């Protein structure tokens, strides 16, 4: 299961890694790209809950690069918490986050 999750994250992270190479920030992403990123974070949050790596959203440990904006930090924490608190499996948490995100109106 862990190998499968890591493989999925590695495959899905490819486009994200390319965006980071271009120094793209979350506030510059198109809505679909941002929603995919949030879905991955929600899936990670649900996985953290299932495997008991944290007892609440407040105890999730993040590794920062120290160049994140406040917006980026908020997006990461909110999406991860969404998945953690969802009470569903990681795939469902990611799917739900994606659908909720895509339903939002972004100007």
Secondary structure, DSSP 8 states (H G I E B T S, - for coil): -HHHHHHHHHHHHHHHHHHHHTT--GGGS-HHHHHHHHHHHHHHHHHHHHTTS-SSGGG------S---HHHHHHHHHHHHHHHHH-S-HHHHHHHHHHHHHHS---
